[in-house]
């Protein structure tokens, strides 16, 4: 009998998700008792348990929005005998999930039928994004966006807004209200889109600079310079993006790269002097360790070498790549080339806010490549792995003392099918694979942000 099963039989000590107490102030010290799991490094193989730290009966001491201590429950309880305990057994407690590429304005075009990338943008996405000049609409979608991400266990998002500064204002204001860690930025576009979405290099710089000054480093917020992709930016605007990156050393950059063959050919036509697609960004000074490139499906060997040399990050978006028929990510090839990697939902080309569903589709994509995504590597990826890709592993993505207290509680028996399958699970890796393959938001029993519980799987909308 596993420790989880034993906890279930201890006379009801493991409370059902709805009964796990009230939301606490982030300033109150509390011990969270659960099965703890986080990661020290990327697992080297299916059973590389040395890459993770697992406490069958563990405890997390949380106060003031941060993690003060972790260890066995007996150890933490002896040191703090008078503190209240929230007993989550037999649930599994992990760091909150991190989504490194998502478009919050695309919530109402998710599941739009029948096109590939460029047609999908012109038919669905661009008309939808025109609506975000309205701050009331932007605020409404921002509220719903954070409802959904938190409900799915995602506590950090890296989001594209639209070209309207109102969209970024709404995103950051809602993130600040909820106390979540959120990175985002106004999209830069001065060609290749409907006129209501276009800015100019001059306006792009001034509006982005104002947003950086207002929001970057405020609380748990960070700014991401966001040229949509080379097809919608002139060389002058890409130079503006590089100039924006010099304003602060701790800004990020996000864009798209090599998602679709037609996109690649268009980029070559628009930038005939560039060696390849990645070279467009290189020539304009947009690569580096804080530069996130969505997709990276059809890279040449030169592009892989250049990404590795510059420390740039290739972001895997499996549900989007499958939905739009864009191609298959080569995780092992990128890893062998030394390219840093992340994983993301890419809503609304992506079809789910759930990083568990994303891992499931990622497993299938890589299987078509003859590769395997092990359950340990999968959960490393959506926690510490993505935090490392953002250079934020000292703040999020682990259960280390000193980290921010963002974490999720997962129930590997959340559905009848999962419970039935778990009757035969004999290891932690098997349990994680059940979550990875059969899990979704129903498996997220609760989400905690900065030490406060904000979302249950049973909730339909929380804030």
N, C-alpha and C positions, 0 to 999 in steps of 0.2 A: 504493500500500500504506500502510495506516495505521500509526502508531507501535506500536499494540498488536500488529498482525500482524508487524511487524518484530521486536518483542521475542520473539514466539513462535518465530521462526526463528533466534534468536541462539544456537543450540547448547544449548538447555535452560536458559538463565539464568532464565527465568520458571518457577518451580517449581510443581508441582501443589499444590493446597491442603493435602493431607495431608503434604507434604514441606517446609513452610515453617518448619522449625525447631521448637525446644521453647518452651514457655511460659517467659517471662523474668520475673524479679522486676521490679516497677515501679520499683525504685531504680536499675537498670542503664541507662546511656545506650545507645541504639541508634538507628541510622538505618533508617527504613522507606522502601524505594525502590518506587515505584508510579506510576501515573497518578493525580494528585491532583485532586480537584474539591470546591470548596465555594462559598458564595455570599456576596455583598456586600449584596444587597438582593433584594426580590421582582422577578423578571423581568417586564418590561413586555410581552413578546411571545414568540412561538415561537422566534425566533432572537436574543434579547437576550443575547448572550454577554458583554456588558459587565457584566451582573449577577453573573457568576460568575468564579472564578479557576480556571483549568485548566492543569495542568503535565503535558505529555505524558510527560516523564521527570523526575518530581518526587521530592522527599525530605522526610520528616518526621523531625525530631530529637526523640526522646521520652526523658524521664528523670523519675523520681520521680512517675510518674502524670500528668505534664503535657507539653504541647508546648512545646519550647524554641525551635524554629526550623522554618521551611518554606521551600522554594524549589526550584530545579532541583537535580538530583542532583549535577551537577558542582560547583555552588556550595557545597552543604552538605558534600560529600566533601572539597573543598579545605580547608574550615575545620576539619574533624574527620577527618583522614586515618587515625587509629588506631582509630576506633570500629567495632564490628561492624555489618554491614549485613544486613538481612533484605530479600531481593529478591522482591517480590511481582508483578513484571511478568508478564503484561500486565493484571493485575487493576486495577480502578478503586477507589481509596481515597477514601471520603467520611466525613464525621462520622457517628457512630452515630445511628440513628433514634430519634425521640422520639414516644412515644404519650401523648397528652394526655387520654385518657378510656378507662378500662378497668376492668372489675370482676373482680378476681382470684378472688373466691369463686364465680364463675359458670362455672368451667372444666368442670364436669360436667353443666351444662345447655346448653352450646353445642350447636347442631343439635337443638333440641327442636321438635317438629313442630306446625304448624297453628294459630297464634293471633296476635292483635294484642297491642299492648303491655300493656294492663291485665290481660287474661286470662293472658298469658304470665307476668307477674309473679306472679299469684296461683296459677297452676297449677304453675309450674316453679321460679321464682326464689326466692320466699319460703320454700317448704319446703326448698330446698337451703341457703339461708343459715342456717336454724335449726341446721344441723349445726356451725356455726362457733363455738358455745359450747365445743366440745371443742378444747382447745389442740393435742392430738396431730393431729387432723384438719386444723386450720388450718395447722399446720407442714408437714404433708405436701403440701397444696395449694400453699402458698407456695413450697416447693422446686420443684414441677413448674411453677409459674407462671414462675419466673425461668429454669428450663431452656428453656421455650418462647420467652419473649421474647428471650433472648440468641441462641438458635438462629436466630431470624428477623431478627437484626441490630438489635434494639431495645435501646438501652443506658440509656434513661431512660423511666420509666413514671409516670403520674399515675393512681393506683388508688383505687377505692372498696373499702373493706373491708366488714364487716357491722356491725350495731349492737353486736356483742360486742367489748369491748376486747381479748379474746384474739385475735381475727382481726387487729387492727392490730398487736399485739405480734408475732405470727408473721410478718406482712409485713415489718415493719421489721427484725426480727432476722435474717431470711434475706437481706434486701437488704444489711444491714451485713456479714454474713459474706462476701458476694460482692464487696463494695466498689462496688456500683453506685449511681448516683444514682437515688433513688426518692422520690416524693412520694405520700402517701396519708393516709387518715383514717378513723376510726370513723364509720359512718353514723348520722345522727340520725333517729329515727323514733319518734313517740309516738302515732300513730293510723294506721288504714288498712292494718294488717298483722297477721299472727298474733301472739298474745300473747307467744310466746317471742322475738319480734324487737323488741318495744316497750320503749323506755326512758321516762323522764320528762324534762321540761326540767331538773330539778335534777340527775338522774343523768347526763344528757347533758353538762351543763357540767362536772361533777366528773370524769367519766371522760375526757372530751376534754382537760381541763386537765392531768390527770396524764400523758396520752400526749404532749401538747405539751412538757411539762417534761422528759419522759424522752427523747424522740426528736428533736424539732425542732432542726435545726442540728447534730446529732451526726453527724460525718463528712459523708457526702454525702446525708443524709436531710432531708426537709422535711415539715412537717405541713400537711394540707389540711382545713379545716373542711368537713364533708360532710353537710349536710341532703339527704336523698335527692332529694326534690322537694316542692313545696308540698302535694301530696296526702297525704303521710305525716308532715307536721309541723303542729302547731297554731301559731297566732300566737305563743304563749308560747315555743315551741321555736325558732321563727325568730328571736325576740329573743335567745335564748340563743346562737344561731349568731353573731349580730352582736356579742354580748358577748365571745365567744371570739376574734373577729377583733381585738378591742382589746388582747388580751394581748401580742401581738407585732406589730410593723409589717410583718414579712416573712412572715406566713402567707398561704396561698392559701385560696380557697373554691371548691368545685365542687358542682354540682347539675344538674338537668335542666330544660329549658324547651321548650315547644311542640313536642313530638315527635309527638303524636297528637291527632286531633280530640276523641276522647272524654276524653282527659286534660285538654285545654284547657277543655272544658265543665265537668268536675268541679272544676277549679281555680276557675273563676268562681263555681260554686255554693258552694264552701267559703269563698271570700273575696269576698263580694258587694260590699264597699266598694271593692275595687281596680278601677282603670280597665281593666286587662288583666292577662294572666299575668305579664309582666315587672314590672308595677307592684307585684305582691305582694312580690317580692324588693326592689324599690326602697324600698317603705314600711318594710321591716324593716332597711334599711341593709346589704344584702348584695351590692350591685353595686360595680364598680370595676375597676381595671386588673389585679387579681390574682384576679378572679372568672371562673370558667370555666363556661359554660352549654352542656351537651350538647344537640345537635340543632338547635334554632332553625329549625324547618322552616316554621312557619305564622305568622310574625310580622306584626303590623300595621306600618304606616308609623310610628306613634308609638313602637312598641317598637324599631324599628330606630334611630330618632333617639335614643331614650333609651339604647340600648346604646352607640351611638357617643359620646354626650355623657359617659357614665360610664367609657368605656374598657373596658367589659366584652367578654369573648371569646366568640364563637359557634363551637362545636366541631362540625365536619362529621364524621358517622359513617356513611359510605355503605353498608357491608355490613349494618349493623344496620337502617338505614332501608329498604333493599330487602328484607331478610329478614322484617321485621315489617310491611312494607307501609305504612310511616308517612308517606312523602312524599319530595319532592325538594328538596334544599338549593339555595338561590339564591345561589351564590357571587358572581356579578357584581353582583346587587342589594345584597348586604350590603357588598361592597367599595365600590360607588358611594355608599352611605350613610355610609361611613367607619367601619364596624364592624370591629374586629380579629377575625381568624379563625384557627382551628387545625383540624387533622384528626386522626382517631383511629380505632382499630379497634372500640371498644366491645364487645369480648368480654365476656359471652357472647351478647348479642343480635347482635353482630357475629360473623361466621362464620369469621374467620381471624385469627391472631396476626400475619400478615405485613402490614407497611405497604406492600409492593409490591402485594399483592393489593388492599389498601385503595385505593391509587392507581388501579388498574385499574377497580375498581367506581366510584370517584369520577369517573373520566373518563366512564363510561357514564351516571351520574346527571346530570352536567352537560350531556352531549350531549342528553339528553331535555329539558333546559331551553333548548336552543339555544346552549349555552355550550361552551367548550373548555378543557380542562386541559392546558396545554403540558407537555412533559417537563421543561423547565427549571423551570417553576413548581412542578411536582409534587415534584421533589427538593429545591427550596428549602423547600417546605412541611414535609416530614418531617424536615428538619434545622434550618436557621436560622429558618425561619418559625415552627415550633413553639417553638423556644427563645425567640424574641422574644415569643410569646404568653405565655410563663411568666416573662418578665423575667429570663431566664437566658442571654442570648446572649453575655455576657462569659465564661461558664463552659463552655457546651456548644453544639453545633450548628454550629460552624465548626472550621477547622483553624488558627485564629489562634494565634501564640505567646502563651502565658499561659493558653490554654484547657486543660481537662481532656482527657486523651488517650483519649477514647472514639471509636472509629472502626470502620468495616466495610470489608471487601474484597468487591467484587462481581464476579462472573464473568458477563459477558453472553453467554457461550457454554455455559452450564451444562447445557443440555439439547440434544438433537439438533435440535429445532425452532428453538431460539434460535440455535444455531450456523449452521443453514441460513439463517435470516433475516439474521444478521449478515454473511453473505457479500455482501449487497447494501446494507448500511448504509454511508453515505458521510459521516456527520457525528456529532459528539458527541450532538446532539439525537436523531438516529435511534437511536443506541445506548441512550440513556436511555429512549426510548419502548419499545424491545424489553424492557428491564428492567421498566418500568412496566406493560407489558401482558402479557408472558409470564413474568415473573419470579415467584419465590416463595422459600421458604427454601433451595431448591437453588442459587439464585444467590448466596447469602451464603456465600462461601468461608471467611470467618473473622470473628469479632467480637472486638474488643479493648475492655477496660474499664480505665481508668486505666493504660494502657500495657501491660496483660497480656492475652495471647490466652486467651480463655475458651471459645470455641465454634467448631466447624467444621460445615460443611454436612453432612458425613458422620457426625457424631455423632448418636446418638439421645437421649442425656441426658448433659449435662456440668455441671460445677459449678466 
